[in-house]
């Protein structure tokens, strides 16, 4: 793997981590297990996609898989 591919993989990973953290921050008090406590969040990344936290997790996983060239990374 050359340096450009490695840089792209790290960029994807960190972007996914940052997206997940921002998504949790925008959820605020709605980040709960109980359904009656949760409300609809339509600000921040939730304005553009339905599940940005899961998208961030997937981006981070794909990036780390590319970095370590192992699907179990």
C-alpha positions in Angstrom: 0.0 0.0 0.0 1.5 3.3 -1.0 1.3 6.5 1.1 -1.6 8.0 -0.8 -3.8 5.0 -0.1 -2.7 4.9 3.5 -3.5 8.6 3.8 -6.9 8.1 2.3 -7.7 5.2 4.6 -6.7 7.2 7.7 -8.8 10.1 6.4 -11.9 7.9 6.0 -11.3 6.4 9.5 -11.0 9.7 11.3 -13.9 11.2 9.3 -16.1 8.4 10.5 -15.0 8.8 14.1 -15.6 12.5 14.0 -19.0 12.0 12.4 -20.0 9.6 15.2 -18.8 11.9 17.9 -20.7 14.9 16.4 -23.8 12.8 16.0 -23.8 11.8 19.6 -23.2 15.4 20.6 -26.3 16.5 18.6 -28.4 13.8 20.1 -27.8 15.2 23.5 -30.6 14.0 25.9 -32.1 12.0 23.1 -29.2 9.5 23.3 -31.1 6.9 25.4 -32.1 3.3 25.4 -35.6 4.1 26.6 -38.0 4.8 23.7 -40.2 7.2 25.7 -37.3 9.5 26.5 -36.1 9.8 22.9 -37.4 12.5 20.6 -36.8 13.3 17.0 -33.5 15.1 16.2 -33.5 17.1 13.0 -30.4 19.3 13.6 -26.8 18.8 12.6 -25.9 15.6 10.7 -29.4 14.3 11.3 -30.7 17.0 9.0 -28.9 15.3 6.0 -29.1 11.6 6.9 -31.1 9.3 9.0 -28.4 7.4 10.9 -25.2 9.4 10.9 -23.8 7.6 13.9 -24.0 4.2 12.2 -22.6 5.8 9.0 -19.6 7.0 11.0 -19.0 3.6 12.5 -19.1 2.0 9.1 -16.7 4.6 7.7 -14.3 4.0 10.6 -14.5 0.3 10.2 -13.8 0.5 6.4 -10.9 2.8 7.0 -9.3 0.6 9.6 -9.8 -2.4 7.4 -8.0 -0.7 4.5 -5.2 0.4 6.9 -4.5 -3.0 8.3 -5.6 -5.0 5.2 -7.6 -7.3 7.5 -11.4 -7.6 7.7 -11.1 -8.4 11.4 -9.3 -5.2 12.3 
